Amino acid sequence: MKKLLIVVDMQNDFITGVLGTKEAVAVLPAVREEIGKRRGEGWEIVYTRDTHASDYLQTQEGKNLPVAHCIRGTEGWEIAEGLYAGGRIFDKPAFGSKELAAYVAAGEYEEAELVGVCTDICVISNALLVKAYAPECKVSVKAAACAGVSPASHETALAAMRACQVEIL
């Protein structure tokens, strides 16, 4: 049984940097715990990394969110200290990664679990892409190891994913 843990955008800029939140800081221990638990159970672990260039503010996303963040090569772009445990990293210029979704489909995983930030933007985007690309893969989200832009938007995203047959753990 092939199982995959997807650690979504646990980068400095989303935790303690320019777009950081106290909720993202608060889930760090739960994300670390989930990585250790799943590694111990033999799961493969992969990571997504929001990745922008210096022209971010001129992009469609930058025009809607005018805060330069996760600029390739900066400290804010890096995965938070102590979280990267080896494994593939999917750099993505937008909320969801089609490359990750295709990887899950090609790998014929039985189960994929997501943790990370932001529940209401990148976690939901990647969970739904995985559902679309690998419809027979069981997709779940560990709610206590995710943080949204706000607690309310986190709950809204969990409800939306639940409605789309993503199991909320």
N, C-alpha and C positions, 0 to 999 in steps of 0.2 A: 504494500500500500504506500503510494507516494504521497507525501504530505509536505505542504509548503507554508512557511510563515513569511508574510510580506510586511516589512517594516516601512511605513510610509512617511517620508519627508521629516524624519526626526533630526532636523538640522538646526544649527545654532540660531539662525535668524528667526525660526519659528518657535524657539523655546525661550531664549534669553535675549535675542537680538531685536532688530527693528520691528518685527511682527510677533514678538514673543508675548505669551500670556501666562498668568499665574496657573491657569489650568494645564497648560503644556508642561510647565515645570513640575506640577503635581503628579502627572502621569509617568514621569521618567522612571521611578522605581518599578511601576507595573510593567512598563515596556521592557526594562532590564530583566525582570523576573520571567516574563513570557519568552524572551529570547533564550534565557538559560534553560527553562523548562522544555521548550520545544527542541532545542539542541540536544538535550539529554534524552529525549524520546526519539531522536534520529531524524527529525524533520530537516528539510533543506530550508535555509534562511536566505532571503534576498531583500534588497533595499531599493527604495525609490529615492531620488534626489532631485528636488526642484532645481532647475539649472537655467540661468539667464545670462545674457551677455550684457556688456556695458551700455548697449542701446535699449535696455529694458523699457525705459519710460516712453519710448517711441513705438512700442509694440501695442497690439490691441489690448492685451492684459494690462500693460503698464498705463495705458490711458484710463482704464477702469479702476486700477489699484495703483495710484501714483506713489508707490513706496519702493525704491530700489531694494531688492532683496535677493538672496541666493545667487549672487553674481559669481560665475565660475571662478574658482581659484581663491576666493576670499574666505576668511574665517567663518562668516555667516553661512556659507555654502556647505561647509563641512558637516558631516554627521556628528552629533553630540558625542563627546568623549565617553568612552566605555561602552558604546552601543554597537559599534561595528565589530562583528565577530567573524569576518571573512565572508565570502560569498559574493554573488553577483550584485552589482549596483546598476540600476536603470536610471540614467540621467534623462530627465523629461522637461521639455520646454513649456508644458501646459499642465493642467490639473491631472489628467489621466495619461497613462502610458499604454499606447497600443502595442508597443514592443513587449512590455510585461505581459499583457493579456495574451499575445500570440505565444509567448514563452510558456505560459501556463497551459494553453491549449495543446501545444506541441509536446509538452512533457507528460501529458495524460495524467495529471494529478487527480487523486481521488478527493483531496480536500485542500483548501487554501484558506488561511486565516489572516486577517489584516489587523494591524495595530498602528497607531501613529497619529499624525496631525495633517491637516485639520479634518475632523470627522465630516464636516459639512461642505468641504471642498474637495480635497484630494483623496481622502479615504473613500467617500461615497463614489467619486468618479472612477477610481480603480476597482472597487468592488463590483460596480455595474459593468465595467469593461470586461472583467474576468468572467462574470455571468454570461455576457454576450458571446465571448470568444470560446468559452469552455462550459457550455450549458449543463453538462453532466457532472461537473466538479462541484462539490459541496463548498459553498463560500460562507464564511462566518467573519464576524467582527467582534473583537474583545472590547466591549464598551468601556471597561475600567482602564484600559490601556490606550484610550483615544481621548483627544481633546478637540473641541470645536473652537471656532472664533469666539463663541460665547456659550455658556451652559445651555441656553435656550436653543441655539442653532445646532448644538451637539445632539440634543434630544430630538429635534425635528429631523435631522439626518438619520438618526437611528430608526425612527418611525418610517421614514421613506425607504430605507434599505430593507427593513422587515417586510414592508408591503411588496417588495420586489424579490422576496424569497431568499434574502440574505439572513442567515441565522445570527441573532445578536446574543452573544455570550455574556 
